[in-house]
Amino acid sequence: MTRALWVWLHRWSGLAMAGFLIVVGLTGSLLAFWLEINHWLTPELYPGERAGIELDAATLARRAEALVPQAQARTVYLGYPGSAMIGMQARDGAPPLDFNFVHLDPIDGHELGRVSWRGLPGRKNDIMPFVYRLHENLALSEIGAWILGIVALIWTLDCFVGFYLTLPLTMKSGGKSYFSRWKPAWLIKVSGSFYRVNFDLHRAGGLWLWAMLLIFAWSSVYWNLNGFYTQATRLFFDYEPPVRAQPVAPTLEETRRPLEWEEAQAAGERLMAEQAREHGFTVERPVALYIRRNRGLYEYRVRSSLDIGDKAGSTSVYFDPYSGEARSLNLPTGQRLGNTITAWLANLHMANVFGLPYRVFVCLLGLVITMLSVTGVYIWWKKRRARRRRAAEATPPGVLAQESR
């Protein structure tokens, strides 16, 4: 393939992605400081840790159901300091809820507030969840996830195309070494014209941060196009996709009663302790207890010694909602090489490793992604104007007059 074709592919794939990457870049910059922004915006929902013995997941689920008797709990998440987030859904025959989650104090169980993760934000409580959904799926649920998954795949491939286009042409050596001819691609000539500065920012910014851009592009494929990610990863590594990406199991049967919250918690604790002994890890603290009705499973999640993230944890056991028997186990590291690599990709993407310095870096990287998209569009626009001007200058006046009629 000729270099001109690669230029054409880079130009049009960049234009197709630009708007989407601007959205995910800006929202990703905010999400790097999810807890801090939430604490600043809604301190009543995210008050931070305080001294005391925290209630267990089952007790918090019961407390939420007592506060909202027309609803039933479906998830209990304990990963936020000082705030337990309980996912709720309306009971059969009850009117729809105008919220999705109830936040409770994890120590005494009093209500901190309610949040909606649907539609446009109607209260300040809903602002950051809306930002999260914009980043995750353009706030369009499944269709938005598909769109961003395709964008992520194009972005991944374009990373290699863009890198190739920075390489110097081999036939124009002029007696200089290869790397000395490549050096200008890494530099920004701040004294140049506005167009030249934009071009240098686009090219040099992409080069200096190329590895991280590739990591974020490919990890975005994992989040939104997991079937493709699974097939590609399995070509090289032993990998088990997350339960959310596996074929859907039978849903909960209406004629059978699933385990109550207390029974499910006891089953999860027992199964996790068994797995910890078998695989040689230690459980540090519980993180979540979910009833996944659409998959006919309970999930019990903890932070363990196998977790690499700074916050929360992703060590999970899935079990039968009626018998409490184990169905599957998800260990972030040490179980399968493909899953270990994926855990690193996911935590790098979520700014969940290496503490505050890396979160600052990810915040700035989101701005760089936005900059690369904006400068790419500007470069295309300037070149398009130049081509049209040259074409107009080369066209005989008589032809122009005929075309203007």
FIBAPA-970376 format. One record per residue (C-alpha): residue number from 1; x, y, z; residue in one letter. Coordinates in Angstrom, 1 decimal. Layout:
N
[rec NUM,[X,Y,Z],"A"]
...
This chain:
405
[rec 1,[0.0,0.0,0.0],"M"]
[rec 2,[1.3,3.5,-0.9],"T"]
[rec 3,[1.9,6.1,1.8],"R"]
[rec 4,[-0.8,8.3,0.2],"A"]
[rec 5,[-3.3,5.6,1.0],"L"]
[rec 6,[-2.2,5.5,4.6],"W"]
[rec 7,[-2.5,9.3,4.8],"V"]
[rec 8,[-6.1,9.0,3.4],"W"]
[rec 9,[-7.0,6.3,6.0],"L"]
[rec 10,[-5.5,8.4,8.8],"H"]
[rec 11,[-7.3,11.5,7.7],"R"]
[rec 12,[-10.8,10.0,7.3],"W"]
[rec 13,[-10.7,7.7,10.3],"S"]
[rec 14,[-9.5,10.7,12.4],"G"]
[rec 15,[-12.4,12.8,11.1],"L"]
[rec 16,[-14.9,10.1,11.8],"A"]
[rec 17,[-13.6,9.6,15.4],"M"]
[rec 18,[-12.9,13.3,16.3],"A"]
[rec 19,[-16.3,14.2,17.9],"G"]
[rec 20,[-16.5,10.9,19.8],"F"]
[rec 21,[-12.9,11.2,21.1],"L"]
[rec 22,[-13.5,14.8,22.2],"I"]
[rec 23,[-16.5,13.6,24.3],"V"]
[rec 24,[-14.6,10.7,25.9],"V"]
[rec 25,[-11.4,12.7,26.3],"G"]
[rec 26,[-13.1,15.5,28.2],"L"]
[rec 27,[-15.4,13.2,30.3],"T"]
[rec 28,[-12.4,10.9,31.0],"G"]
[rec 29,[-10.5,13.9,32.4],"S"]
[rec 30,[-13.3,14.5,34.9],"L"]
[rec 31,[-13.7,10.8,35.7],"L"]
[rec 32,[-10.0,10.5,36.7],"A"]
[rec 33,[-11.1,12.5,39.8],"F"]
[rec 34,[-14.6,10.8,40.2],"W"]
[rec 35,[-14.5,10.7,44.0],"L"]
[rec 36,[-13.0,14.1,44.5],"E"]
[rec 37,[-15.5,15.8,42.2],"I"]
[rec 38,[-18.4,13.9,43.7],"N"]
[rec 39,[-17.3,14.9,47.2],"H"]
[rec 40,[-17.0,18.6,46.1],"W"]
[rec 41,[-20.3,18.6,44.2],"L"]
[rec 42,[-22.3,16.4,46.5],"T"]
[rec 43,[-20.6,16.1,49.9],"P"]
[rec 44,[-23.8,14.7,51.4],"E"]
[rec 45,[-23.6,11.7,49.1],"L"]
[rec 46,[-19.8,11.2,49.3],"Y"]
[rec 47,[-18.8,12.4,52.8],"P"]
[rec 48,[-15.6,10.3,53.1],"G"]
[rec 49,[-14.6,7.8,55.7],"E"]
[rec 50,[-15.5,8.1,59.4],"R"]
[rec 51,[-14.7,5.9,62.4],"A"]
[rec 52,[-17.1,3.1,63.1],"G"]
[rec 53,[-18.0,-0.5,62.3],"I"]
[rec 54,[-19.6,-0.8,58.9],"E"]
[rec 55,[-22.8,-2.7,58.3],"L"]
[rec 56,[-22.8,-5.8,56.1],"D"]
[rec 57,[-24.2,-5.8,52.6],"A"]
[rec 58,[-27.4,-7.7,53.5],"A"]
[rec 59,[-28.3,-5.3,56.3],"T"]
[rec 60,[-27.8,-2.3,54.0],"L"]
[rec 61,[-30.0,-3.9,51.3],"A"]
[rec 62,[-32.7,-4.4,53.9],"R"]
[rec 63,[-32.4,-0.9,55.1],"R"]
[rec 64,[-32.8,0.5,51.6],"A"]
[rec 65,[-35.9,-1.7,51.0],"E"]
[rec 66,[-37.3,-0.3,54.3],"A"]
[rec 67,[-36.7,3.2,53.1],"L"]
[rec 68,[-38.3,2.6,49.7],"V"]
[rec 69,[-41.0,-0.1,50.3],"P"]
[rec 70,[-42.2,0.0,46.7],"Q"]
[rec 71,[-38.8,-1.1,45.5],"A"]
[rec 72,[-36.4,-4.0,45.9],"Q"]
[rec 73,[-32.6,-3.9,46.1],"A"]
[rec 74,[-30.6,-5.5,43.4],"R"]
[rec 75,[-27.0,-4.4,44.1],"T"]
[rec 76,[-25.0,-3.3,47.1],"V"]
[rec 77,[-21.7,-1.5,46.4],"Y"]
[rec 78,[-19.3,-0.8,49.2],"L"]
[rec 79,[-16.4,0.7,47.2],"G"]
[rec 80,[-16.9,4.4,48.1],"Y"]
[rec 81,[-15.5,5.7,51.4],"P"]
[rec 82,[-18.3,6.7,53.7],"G"]
[rec 83,[-21.1,5.8,51.2],"S"]
[rec 84,[-22.8,2.6,50.4],"A"]
[rec 85,[-24.6,2.6,47.0],"M"]
[rec 86,[-27.7,0.5,46.8],"I"]
[rec 87,[-29.2,-0.2,43.3],"G"]
[rec 88,[-33.0,-0.3,43.4],"M"]
[rec 89,[-35.8,-1.4,41.1],"Q"]
[rec 90,[-39.5,-1.0,41.4],"A"]
[rec 91,[-41.4,-4.1,42.6],"R"]
[rec 92,[-43.9,-5.8,40.3],"D"]
[rec 93,[-47.0,-3.6,39.9],"G"]
[rec 94,[-45.3,-0.6,41.5],"A"]
[rec 95,[-44.9,2.7,39.6],"P"]
[rec 96,[-41.4,3.3,38.1],"P"]
[rec 97,[-38.8,4.9,40.3],"L"]
[rec 98,[-37.4,8.4,39.5],"D"]
[rec 99,[-34.0,7.2,40.8],"F"]
[rec 100,[-31.7,4.2,40.4],"N"]
[rec 101,[-29.6,4.2,43.6],"F"]
[rec 102,[-30.0,5.1,47.2],"V"]
[rec 103,[-26.8,6.1,49.1],"H"]
[rec 104,[-26.6,5.1,52.7],"L"]
[rec 105,[-24.2,5.7,55.5],"D"]
[rec 106,[-22.4,2.4,55.8],"P"]
[rec 107,[-22.1,2.7,59.6],"I"]
[rec 108,[-25.6,3.6,60.8],"D"]
[rec 109,[-27.6,3.0,57.6],"G"]
[rec 110,[-29.2,6.5,57.4],"H"]
[rec 111,[-30.0,7.8,53.9],"E"]
[rec 112,[-27.6,10.1,52.3],"L"]
[rec 113,[-29.5,10.8,49.1],"G"]
[rec 114,[-30.8,9.3,45.9],"R"]
[rec 115,[-29.3,9.4,42.4],"V"]
[rec 116,[-30.6,8.8,38.9],"S"]
[rec 117,[-28.4,7.2,36.2],"W"]
[rec 118,[-31.0,7.7,33.5],"R"]
[rec 119,[-31.7,10.5,31.1],"G"]
[rec 120,[-30.5,14.1,31.5],"L"]
[rec 121,[-29.3,15.2,35.0],"P"]
[rec 122,[-32.2,16.8,36.8],"G"]
[rec 123,[-30.3,17.5,40.1],"R"]
[rec 124,[-26.7,18.0,41.0],"K"]
[rec 125,[-26.7,14.4,42.4],"N"]
[rec 126,[-27.1,13.2,38.8],"D"]
[rec 127,[-24.4,15.3,37.1],"I"]
[rec 128,[-21.4,13.0,37.5],"M"]
[rec 129,[-23.4,9.8,36.8],"P"]
[rec 130,[-24.4,11.6,33.5],"F"]
[rec 131,[-20.7,12.3,32.8],"V"]
[rec 132,[-20.0,8.7,33.5],"Y"]
[rec 133,[-22.7,7.5,31.1],"R"]
[rec 134,[-21.4,9.9,28.4],"L"]
[rec 135,[-18.0,8.4,28.7],"H"]
[rec 136,[-19.2,4.8,28.8],"E"]
[rec 137,[-21.8,4.8,26.1],"N"]
[rec 138,[-22.6,8.4,25.0],"L"]
[rec 139,[-25.6,8.2,27.4],"A"]
[rec 140,[-27.3,6.0,24.8],"L"]
[rec 141,[-27.1,2.6,26.5],"S"]
[rec 142,[-26.4,-0.3,24.2],"E"]
[rec 143,[-26.3,1.5,20.9],"I"]
[rec 144,[-23.9,4.0,22.3],"G"]
[rec 145,[-21.6,1.3,23.6],"A"]
[rec 146,[-21.5,-0.3,20.1],"W"]
[rec 147,[-20.7,3.1,18.6],"I"]
[rec 148,[-17.8,3.7,21.0],"L"]
[rec 149,[-16.6,0.1,20.6],"G"]
[rec 150,[-16.3,0.6,16.8],"I"]
[rec 151,[-14.6,3.9,17.4],"V"]
[rec 152,[-12.2,2.3,19.8],"A"]
[rec 153,[-11.3,-0.4,17.3],"L"]
[rec 154,[-10.7,2.2,14.6],"I"]
[rec 155,[-8.6,4.2,17.1],"W"]
[rec 156,[-6.5,1.2,17.9],"T"]
[rec 157,[-5.7,0.5,14.3],"L"]
[rec 158,[-5.1,4.2,13.6],"D"]
[rec 159,[-2.5,4.4,16.4],"C"]
[rec 160,[-0.3,2.2,14.2],"F"]
[rec 161,[-1.1,4.1,11.0],"V"]
[rec 162,[-0.4,7.4,12.7],"G"]
[rec 163,[2.9,6.1,14.1],"F"]
[rec 164,[3.9,4.9,10.6],"Y"]
[rec 165,[3.2,8.3,9.1],"L"]
[rec 166,[5.7,10.0,11.4],"T"]
[rec 167,[8.5,7.9,10.1],"L"]
[rec 168,[10.8,9.6,7.6],"P"]
[rec 169,[10.8,8.6,3.9],"L"]
[rec 170,[13.7,6.3,3.3],"T"]
[rec 171,[14.5,7.6,-0.2],"M"]
[rec 172,[15.1,11.2,1.0],"K"]
[rec 173,[18.1,10.7,3.2],"S"]
[rec 174,[20.2,13.6,2.1],"G"]
[rec 175,[23.2,12.1,3.9],"G"]
[rec 176,[21.5,12.3,7.3],"K"]
[rec 177,[21.0,9.3,9.6],"S"]
[rec 178,[17.5,7.8,9.9],"Y"]
[rec 179,[17.0,9.0,13.5],"F"]
[rec 180,[18.2,12.5,12.8],"S"]
[rec 181,[15.5,12.8,10.0],"R"]
[rec 182,[12.9,11.4,12.4],"W"]
[rec 183,[13.9,13.9,15.2],"K"]
[rec 184,[11.7,16.8,13.9],"P"]
[rec 185,[8.6,14.6,14.3],"A"]
[rec 186,[9.2,14.6,18.1],"W"]
[rec 187,[9.6,18.4,18.3],"L"]
[rec 188,[7.2,21.4,18.4],"I"]
[rec 189,[8.4,24.5,16.6],"K"]
[rec 190,[6.7,27.1,18.8],"V"]
[rec 191,[8.0,30.0,16.7],"S"]
[rec 192,[6.3,28.7,13.6],"G"]
[rec 193,[3.0,29.7,12.1],"S"]
[rec 194,[-0.3,28.8,13.7],"F"]
[rec 195,[-0.8,25.9,11.3],"Y"]
[rec 196,[2.8,24.6,11.9],"R"]
[rec 197,[2.3,24.7,15.7],"V"]
[rec 198,[-1.0,22.7,15.3],"N"]
[rec 199,[0.7,20.2,13.0],"F"]
[rec 200,[3.6,19.7,15.4],"D"]
[rec 201,[1.3,19.4,18.4],"L"]
[rec 202,[-0.7,16.7,16.5],"H"]
[rec 203,[2.3,14.8,15.4],"R"]
[rec 204,[4.6,15.1,18.4],"A"]
[rec 205,[1.8,14.7,20.9],"G"]
[rec 206,[0.8,11.5,19.3],"G"]
[rec 207,[4.4,10.2,19.3],"L"]
[rec 208,[5.3,11.1,22.9],"W"]
[rec 209,[2.2,9.5,24.3],"L"]
[rec 210,[1.8,6.8,21.7],"W"]
[rec 211,[2.0,3.8,24.1],"A"]
[rec 212,[-0.6,5.3,26.4],"M"]
[rec 213,[-2.9,6.2,23.6],"L"]
[rec 214,[-2.7,2.6,22.4],"L"]
[rec 215,[-3.4,1.3,25.9],"I"]
[rec 216,[-6.5,3.5,26.2],"F"]
[rec 217,[-7.7,2.7,22.7],"A"]
[rec 218,[-7.4,-1.1,23.2],"W"]
[rec 219,[-8.8,-1.0,26.7],"S"]
[rec 220,[-11.8,0.8,25.2],"S"]
[rec 221,[-12.3,-2.1,22.9],"V"]
[rec 222,[-12.4,-4.3,26.0],"Y"]
[rec 223,[-15.1,-2.2,27.6],"W"]
[rec 224,[-17.4,-1.7,24.6],"N"]
[rec 225,[-16.6,-4.4,22.1],"L"]
[rec 226,[-15.8,-7.3,24.4],"N"]
[rec 227,[-16.6,-10.1,22.0],"G"]
[rec 228,[-13.9,-8.9,19.6],"F"]
[rec 229,[-11.5,-8.2,22.4],"Y"]
[rec 230,[-12.1,-11.8,23.7],"T"]
[rec 231,[-11.4,-13.4,20.4],"Q"]
[rec 232,[-8.2,-11.3,19.8],"A"]
[rec 233,[-6.9,-12.0,23.3],"T"]
[rec 234,[-7.5,-15.7,23.1],"R"]
[rec 235,[-5.3,-15.9,20.0],"L"]
[rec 236,[-2.3,-15.2,22.3],"F"]
[rec 237,[-3.3,-15.8,25.9],"F"]
[rec 238,[-5.4,-17.9,28.2],"D"]
[rec 239,[-8.4,-15.6,28.8],"Y"]
[rec 240,[-11.9,-15.9,30.3],"E"]
[rec 241,[-14.2,-13.0,29.5],"P"]
[rec 242,[-16.1,-11.3,32.3],"P"]
[rec 243,[-19.6,-12.6,33.1],"V"]
[rec 244,[-21.1,-9.5,31.6],"R"]
[rec 245,[-19.7,-10.5,28.2],"A"]
[rec 246,[-20.5,-14.2,28.4],"Q"]
[rec 247,[-23.6,-15.8,26.8],"P"]
[rec 248,[-26.6,-15.0,28.8],"V"]
[rec 249,[-27.7,-17.7,31.3],"A"]
[rec 250,[-31.3,-18.4,32.2],"P"]
[rec 251,[-32.8,-15.5,34.2],"T"]
[rec 252,[-34.3,-16.0,37.6],"L"]
[rec 253,[-37.4,-18.1,37.6],"E"]
[rec 254,[-40.6,-16.4,38.8],"E"]
[rec 255,[-41.8,-19.7,40.4],"T"]
[rec 256,[-38.8,-20.2,42.6],"R"]
[rec 257,[-37.5,-18.0,45.5],"R"]
[rec 258,[-33.9,-17.0,45.2],"P"]
[rec 259,[-31.7,-16.8,48.3],"L"]
[rec 260,[-32.5,-13.9,50.6],"E"]
[rec 261,[-29.8,-11.3,51.0],"W"]
[rec 262,[-28.6,-12.8,54.3],"E"]
[rec 263,[-28.4,-16.2,52.8],"E"]
[rec 264,[-26.6,-14.9,49.7],"A"]
[rec 265,[-24.1,-13.0,51.8],"Q"]
[rec 266,[-23.3,-16.1,53.8],"A"]
[rec 267,[-22.9,-18.2,50.7],"A"]
[rec 268,[-20.6,-15.6,49.1],"G"]
[rec 269,[-18.5,-15.3,52.2],"E"]
[rec 270,[-18.2,-19.1,52.4],"R"]
[rec 271,[-17.3,-19.6,48.7],"L"]
[rec 272,[-14.8,-16.7,48.8],"M"]
[rec 273,[-13.1,-18.2,51.8],"A"]
[rec 274,[-12.9,-21.6,50.1],"E"]
[rec 275,[-11.4,-20.0,47.0],"Q"]
[rec 276,[-8.9,-18.0,49.0],"A"]
[rec 277,[-7.6,-21.2,50.7],"R"]
[rec 278,[-7.4,-23.0,47.3],"E"]
[rec 279,[-5.7,-20.2,45.4],"H"]
[rec 280,[-3.6,-18.8,48.2],"G"]
[rec 281,[-4.9,-15.2,48.5],"F"]
[rec 282,[-6.2,-13.2,51.4],"T"]
[rec 283,[-9.5,-11.3,51.5],"V"]
[rec 284,[-9.1,-7.7,52.6],"E"]
[rec 285,[-12.7,-6.4,52.7],"R"]
[rec 286,[-16.0,-6.9,50.9],"P"]
[rec 287,[-16.8,-4.7,48.0],"V"]
[rec 288,[-20.2,-5.7,46.5],"A"]
[rec 289,[-23.1,-8.1,46.6],"L"]
[rec 290,[-25.2,-8.2,43.4],"Y"]
[rec 291,[-28.1,-10.3,42.3],"I"]
[rec 292,[-27.8,-10.4,38.5],"R"]
[rec 293,[-31.4,-11.3,37.6],"R"]
[rec 294,[-30.9,-11.3,33.9],"N"]
[rec 295,[-28.1,-13.9,34.2],"R"]
[rec 296,[-29.6,-16.0,37.0],"G"]
[rec 297,[-26.6,-15.4,39.3],"L"]
[rec 298,[-25.4,-13.8,42.5],"Y"]
[rec 299,[-22.0,-12.1,42.6],"E"]
[rec 300,[-20.0,-11.6,45.7],"Y"]
[rec 301,[-17.0,-9.3,45.2],"R"]
[rec 302,[-14.1,-8.4,47.5],"V"]
[rec 303,[-10.8,-6.7,47.5],"R"]
[rec 304,[-8.1,-9.3,47.8],"S"]
[rec 305,[-4.3,-9.6,47.8],"S"]
[rec 306,[-4.6,-10.3,44.1],"L"]
[rec 307,[-6.1,-6.9,43.2],"D"]
[rec 308,[-3.8,-4.3,41.7],"I"]
[rec 309,[-6.1,-1.2,41.8],"G"]
[rec 310,[-5.7,1.5,44.4],"D"]
[rec 311,[-9.5,1.5,45.1],"K"]
[rec 312,[-12.2,-1.1,45.5],"A"]
[rec 313,[-11.5,-4.6,44.1],"G"]
[rec 314,[-12.5,-7.0,41.4],"S"]
[rec 315,[-12.1,-10.5,43.0],"T"]
[rec 316,[-15.5,-12.1,42.4],"S"]
[rec 317,[-17.2,-15.4,42.9],"V"]
[rec 318,[-20.5,-16.1,41.1],"Y"]
[rec 319,[-23.0,-18.6,42.5],"F"]
[rec 320,[-26.4,-20.2,41.9],"D"]
[rec 321,[-29.1,-18.0,43.2],"P"]
[rec 322,[-31.1,-20.9,44.6],"Y"]
[rec 323,[-28.6,-23.5,45.9],"S"]
[rec 324,[-25.6,-21.2,46.6],"G"]
[rec 325,[-23.3,-23.4,44.7],"E"]
[rec 326,[-20.3,-21.8,43.0],"A"]
[rec 327,[-20.6,-21.2,39.2],"R"]
[rec 328,[-17.4,-19.3,38.4],"S"]
[rec 329,[-14.5,-17.4,39.8],"L"]
[rec 330,[-12.9,-14.1,38.6],"N"]
[rec 331,[-9.4,-13.4,39.9],"L"]
[rec 332,[-7.8,-10.2,38.7],"P"]
[rec 333,[-4.3,-11.6,38.6],"T"]
[rec 334,[-2.6,-15.0,39.0],"G"]
[rec 335,[-5.4,-17.1,37.4],"Q"]
[rec 336,[-5.0,-16.6,33.7],"R"]
[rec 337,[-2.4,-14.5,31.9],"L"]
[rec 338,[-5.0,-12.9,29.6],"G"]
[rec 339,[-7.0,-11.9,32.6],"N"]
[rec 340,[-4.0,-10.4,34.4],"T"]
[rec 341,[-3.2,-8.3,31.3],"I"]
[rec 342,[-6.8,-7.3,31.1],"T"]
[rec 343,[-6.9,-6.3,34.7],"A"]
[rec 344,[-3.9,-4.0,34.1],"W"]
[rec 345,[-5.5,-2.5,31.0],"L"]
[rec 346,[-8.7,-1.9,32.9],"A"]
[rec 347,[-7.0,-0.3,36.0],"N"]
[rec 348,[-4.7,1.9,33.8],"L"]
[rec 349,[-7.8,3.1,31.9],"H"]
[rec 350,[-9.7,3.9,35.1],"M"]
[rec 351,[-6.7,5.7,36.7],"A"]
[rec 352,[-6.8,3.1,39.5],"N"]
[rec 353,[-3.1,2.5,39.9],"V"]
[rec 354,[0.0,4.4,41.0],"F"]
[rec 355,[-1.9,6.9,43.1],"G"]
[rec 356,[-2.4,10.6,42.6],"L"]
[rec 357,[0.4,11.3,40.1],"P"]
[rec 358,[-1.1,8.8,37.6],"Y"]
[rec 359,[-4.6,10.2,38.1],"R"]
[rec 360,[-3.2,13.7,37.2],"V"]
[rec 361,[-1.6,12.1,34.2],"F"]
[rec 362,[-4.8,10.5,33.0],"V"]
[rec 363,[-6.7,13.7,33.5],"C"]
[rec 364,[-4.1,15.5,31.3],"L"]
[rec 365,[-4.2,12.6,28.8],"L"]
[rec 366,[-7.9,13.2,28.3],"G"]
[rec 367,[-7.1,16.8,27.4],"L"]
[rec 368,[-4.4,15.6,25.0],"V"]
[rec 369,[-6.8,13.3,23.3],"I"]
[rec 370,[-9.1,16.2,22.8],"T"]
[rec 371,[-6.2,18.3,21.5],"M"]
[rec 372,[-5.2,15.6,19.0],"L"]
[rec 373,[-8.7,15.5,17.7],"S"]
[rec 374,[-9.1,19.2,17.4],"V"]
[rec 375,[-5.7,19.8,15.7],"T"]
[rec 376,[-6.4,16.9,13.4],"G"]
[rec 377,[-9.6,18.5,12.2],"V"]
[rec 378,[-7.9,21.9,11.9],"Y"]
[rec 379,[-5.1,20.3,9.7],"I"]
[rec 380,[-7.6,18.7,7.5],"W"]
[rec 381,[-9.6,21.9,7.1],"W"]
[rec 382,[-6.5,24.0,6.2],"K"]
[rec 383,[-5.3,21.4,3.7],"K"]
[rec 384,[-8.8,21.2,2.2],"R"]
[rec 385,[-8.9,25.0,1.8],"R"]
[rec 386,[-5.5,25.0,0.2],"A"]
[rec 387,[-6.4,22.2,-2.3],"R"]
[rec 388,[-9.6,24.1,-3.3],"R"]
[rec 389,[-7.6,27.3,-3.8],"R"]
[rec 390,[-5.1,25.6,-6.0],"R"]
[rec 391,[-7.8,23.9,-8.0],"A"]
[rec 392,[-9.6,27.3,-8.5],"A"]
[rec 393,[-6.3,28.9,-9.6],"E"]
[rec 394,[-5.7,26.2,-12.1],"A"]
[rec 395,[-9.2,26.3,-13.6],"T"]
[rec 396,[-9.5,28.5,-16.7],"P"]
[rec 397,[-11.7,31.6,-16.2],"P"]
[rec 398,[-14.2,30.5,-18.9],"G"]
[rec 399,[-14.8,27.2,-17.0],"V"]
[rec 400,[-15.3,29.0,-13.8],"L"]
[rec 401,[-17.9,31.3,-15.4],"A"]
[rec 402,[-19.7,28.3,-16.8],"Q"]
[rec 403,[-19.7,26.5,-13.5],"E"]
[rec 404,[-21.1,29.6,-11.7],"S"]
[rec 405,[-24.2,29.7,-13.9],"R"]
